[in-house]
Amino acid sequence: MLNVILRPALRSGVRNAQLLWRKGTQTRACAARSATFHLHEDCLVLNYGGTPIHLNYVWLRDHCRSTSSFNSKTNQRNVDTGSIDLSIRPDSTRLEDGHLVLTWPDGHVSKYSLSWLAENSYEGKKQRCVQPCILWNSDIYKSANIPAATWDKFMSSDDEVKKFLQNYLLYGIAFVDDVPATVEATEAVTQRVSLIRETTYGRMWCFTSDFSRGDSAYSQLALDRHTDTTYFQEPCGIQVFHCLKHEGTGGRTLLVDGFYAAEKVHQQSPENFELLARVPIRHEYIENGNKHRNHMTGIGPVLNVYPWNNEMYLIRYNNYDRSVINTIPHDLVQRWYVAHRELTTELRRPENELWVKLTPGKVIFIDNWRVMHGRESFTGLRQLCGCYLTRDDVLSTARCFGLQA
């Protein structure tokens, strides 16, 4: 069973051959606390912690952390990258007390902590995940018995917000209970972690099944699993729902971990995973109502991965809003449908479905780049409010709490 991934790269990347200059290559080695370095024509290779780290000379000068090159108060670069000689080489190089020390031709001295170089090198970045997470199906999530935050503590305690954010980062969903069943309280609870992202639907929205907008969400129909705003060039990062009232039956919310399903596809058919991560498709939202007119288009692959470690960070899946497929060459169309069908099959497995009944007082935060939501059909009056949050600000809040995000 695939349950926990504290995320190494989801796929092993292609290993690019490292080509070194053979003519005129300098080689120098110096041992200091198990570190050695070798000077080559195009880079310095640092052996530290058992991993060769390739450091381009221009990169080293550009990333100097001396006072004249970097403002430690603002964490901004002072050095003018455009004025660095692209053929620059250090005049002298040495290892000293856990640091690499370089003297440049103009006499400027740069000093780098070896641990900083290891952490910030390409090799170091490639070996670490950007966002640790726990992949889940229904049983895994229920077995984790994750507590919801409570309104009183959430609004008054930073520790409660930190625990909430940790759960959100790991699982892609998190709850706050006992929230007053009002739009105002829902707005207040969201602003503990982020700014609200205003869209064509407004800032805070409150809706029922009145077909006031040209979207299936404004109906009593069942909705299959999907991510929202796939038709934006940058889909909204966080979706917030609060059911203020329901006088009827049905209407449970469906949640599916898209990363869990995509990882299953990767394990079973790496070529299908790669195709879904490579081929861009269009999603579209057209609304021609009396009060609202919109025509939005977003383009991107179904799966998005970081190129340096192939870690997945976004899934764009919405069968309702997917537009005409005309961005795929003929010889790939059939293969794309096969890959898409495999992902859809995984997403629709009953064991991957987490069903939650949203009631007044229970607010859910959903990572719209990872976790899909849907609902069963319902009867009666069902009133929801909510909003989208800016992903950047949620992650910034998490990092300010010392969380990896």
N, C-alpha and C positions, 0 to 999 in steps of 0.2 A: 504493500500500500504506500502510495506517495502521500506523505503528510506534511513533513516539515522541510522547508528549504530556507535556510538562512543564507542568502542567495549567492552561491557561487554562480559563475556564468552559466546560463541555461544551455548554452551550446559552446563547444570548444571552437575557438576561432581558427582561421587559417594562419599558420605560422609563416610569417614573412622571413625570407632569408636575409640575414644581416651581411651586407657586403662591405668589407673594409679595404681601404687603399693599401696596396702592397708596396707601391713605389714611394719612397720617402716617408714611410711610416715610422713615427717615434714610438718606442716602447719603454715605459718606465714603471717600476713597481715599487711600492713601499708598504710595508706591513705596519698597521696600527689598529689594535683592537680587532683583529681578524678582517680588516679591510685592505684591499689593494686597488690600484688603478693602473690603467694602461692608456697612454696617449696615442691616438690615431690621427690621421690626416683630417677626418671629418667629425670626430667626436672623442670624448673621454669615456672610457668604459670603467665603471666602478663596480668592483666585486664586493658586495656587502650583504651579509645575511644569506649567503649561498646563491644569490641571484645576480647575474650580470646586468648592470643598469647602463644604458646608452644615453649619454648626455651630450647633446649638440652644443658646440661652443657659443653660438649666438644665443641659444636658449639659456645657457648659464649666465651670460652677461645680462640678458633681458630679465632674468629672475634673481638678480643680486638683491639681497635684503639689507644692504648698507643704508645709512640715513639719507645719503644723497640720491639713492636709486629707488627707495621705497619709503612711503610715509606710513609708519606703523600706527599712527593715530587714526588715520582714515582708511588704512588697509588698501591704499591705492598706489599704483606705480608712478614714480617720478621720472625714471629713465625714459628717454625718447627712443622707442624701439626703432623708429624710422631712421635714426642717425647711427645705429650700430653698424660697424663695418661687417659686411656679410662674410668676409674671409678672416675674421678676428680669431686669434689663437692666444692662449695665455703665455706669458714669458716664463712664469715659474708656477709649479704646482706642488703642493705638499699636503700630507695628512697630519693633523695636529689636534690632539685631545677630542677625538670624535667629530672632527670637522674637516671638510675639504677647503683648502685655502688656495685661491688663485690670484696671481698678480698679472694684470693686463698690461699691454704695451704702453699705455699712457700713465702707468703707475698706480692705477686704481686697484684696490684690493677687495676681493669678494670672499666671504666666508660663509659656508653652508654647513649646517648640521647634517651628518650622514643619515640620520633617521628622517630628517625632512626631505632629503633627496630621494630616499627609498620610498617614502610615502607619496611624494608628488611626481614620481617618474611614471612614464608610460607603463613600464613593467609592473610597478606597484599598483597602478590604477587598474590594470588588466586583471590582476589576481583578486581584487576586492569587489564585492557587490556594492552598488550605489544605495540600494534600499533593501535591507533584510526584511523578509516576509515569511509568513507561514501559509502555505497553500492548503486549501481546505475543501472538503465536501461537507454534506450535512452532518454526518456522524462525527467527523473531526471537529467541526465547529462546536457542536453541542457538547462533546466530551470535554472540550477546553473549559466549559463553564465560566465564560468571561463575564464578570460583573459589569452592569451598566453604571455609569456615573449618576449621581442624583443632583437634582436642580440646586438645592441649597448649597451643597459642598462645591459643585461645579462653578457656581457664581461667586464663591468666596474663597476657595482654596486653590492655589496654584498646583499643589501636589495632586489634587483631583484632576485638574486639566492635563497634567503631565501623564498620569496613568491612562486617561482617556485617549490622548494622542498616541501613546505607545500601542494601545490596542488597535487604534485606527491604522497605524502604519503597518502593523504585523498582519492584520486580517482584512483591511480594506473597508471595514464597517465598524461603527461604534454607536452606542446608544446613550442618551441622557433621559432618565425617568423623572416623573413628578413635575414636569414642566407645565406651568399654567397653560390651559388650552386657548391661547390667544396668539394672534399674529405678532403682537408686540413682544411677548415673552419668547417666542420662537426666534425673532430677530435678535433679541438680547443674548440668547444662548449661543447663537452662531458667531456673534461678534467677540466671544471669548477666545476664539481660535483663528479668526480670519476676517478679511473684508468681504463684503457681499459683492458679487459680480452681477451688475445690471445687464440684462439682455433684452431682446425684443419682447420677452414675457414680463418685463418689469424688474424691479429690485426684489421686493418681497411679493410673492404671488399667492393668491388664495383662489382656488377654483373648485368647481363641482362639475357634474356631468351635464353641462348645458350647451356643449358644442359652441362655446363663445369664441374659440380659436380653432383654426384648421388643423387640429391634431387629434389623433385617436385617444390621447390621454384625457381629453375632455368629453368622455363618453362612459358608459357602464360596461363596455366590452372588456373581455380579457385581453391582456397585453403579454405577448411573448417576451422572453428575456432580451434585453438590449442595453446599450449605453446611450446616453443622451447627447444631443448636439453634435452628432457625427458630421453634420453639415457645416460646422464651424471650422475654420482653418486650424484653430486650437480648441478642441472640445473642452467644455467646462470641466474643471477638475473635481469638484465635490458637489454632490447632490444632497439636499436636506429635505426631509419630509416630516410633517407633523399632521396626523389625522385629528382635526378639531371636533368632528362630529360624524357619526354614522348611524342612521336610523334605518337599518335593513340587514340583509344577509350578504355573505361572501366578502370579496374585496381584500383577501389576504395578499400580502406583498411577497413576491418571489425574489430571492437573491441567489446568484450563482457566481462563484469565483472564476472569472474568465481566465486568469493566469493558471489555475489548476487544470482547466480543460485544455488550454494551449500547451501546457507542459506534457500532458498525456499525448497530444498529437506529436510533439517533438520526440518523445520516447518511441512512439510507434512508427512514425513516418517523418524522419528529419527533412526529407525533400519537400513534403507538403508544408511543414512549418516554415521552411526557408522561402517557399513561394509566397505564402501569406504575408511574410515579413518584407518581401521585396517588391511586389507588384502593387502600384497605387490604384485605387478605385475612387469613384466619386459618390458622395452623398449629397442630397439636395432637399431643401425645404421651400415649398412654394405655397404661399397663402394669399388668397384673393378674396378677402372678406370686405364687408362694408366699413369696418373700422381698422382693419389691419391688412397691410400689403407687404409681403416679404418675398424675396427670392435669394436664398443663401446656398452656397456651394462650398463644400470642404473636400479636399483631396488628400488621400494618404492610404498606406497599406492597412490591412486589417490588424496586423500585429506590428508593433514598433519596438525595435531593440537598439540598445546602445552599440555603436559599431566597434568599440574597443574591447568589449567583453561579451557581447551578444546577450546581455541581460534584458529581459522584456520590461518595458515601462508603460506601454499604452496598448489597449485593445480598442479598436473602433469597429463595433459590431451592431448594426441596426438594419434588419431586413426591411423594415417599413420605409426607411429613408434612403436606402441605397438607390442610387440613380442608375441610368443606362450604363451598362458596362461597355465602354468604348476606349478604355485606356490600356487594354490588354491585347497584344498581338494574337492573331488567329491561332497560331500554333500553341499558345498557352491557355486559351480560354477553357478548353475542356479540362486541362490539368488543374486550373484554378477552381473550377466547380467541384472537382473531386476533393481538393484540399479543403475547400469551404464546407463541403458536406461532412468530411471527417470531423472538423471542428464543431459543426452544428450538432452532430451526433453526440459528441462528448458533452457539449453544453446542455443537451436535453436529457441526459441520463438522470433518472429519478433520484439516484443516490447523491447527485450533485446539487439538488434543489433544496434550499433552505427557505421554509415558509414561515413568515412572521405576520402576526395580526397587529397592525398598528392601531393603537387606541389613544384617546385623548390623554396627553401627558407624556407619551413616549415619542421622543424625537430621534430619528435615525440619520446618521451621516454616512454617505456612501462614496467611496472612491470611484468616480465615474470613469477613470482611466483603467480600472481593473475589474470592479464588481458590477455585474449586470443586474438590473432589476426588471420586474414585470409585476403582473397582478392577475388574480382571478376575477371573473365577472362579478358584479354585485347588483343588489336591488336597493331601492330606497335612496334617501339623501345621504351622500357621502361628501364631506367637505374637507379638503386638504389645503394646507399652506406650506410654504417652504421657499427655497431659494437656491441659487448656485453660489458657491464660494470660490474665491480665487485660489488656485492651487499653490501658487508661489507663496502666498501669505500663510497658509496652513503649514507648509513645510518650514517656512522661516520661524514660525512660532515654535515648532517642534525642535528645530536646531537651537533656538535660544534656551530651551530646557535641557540641552545637552543630548538630545536624541539624534540618532543617525537617520538623516532624511535627505 
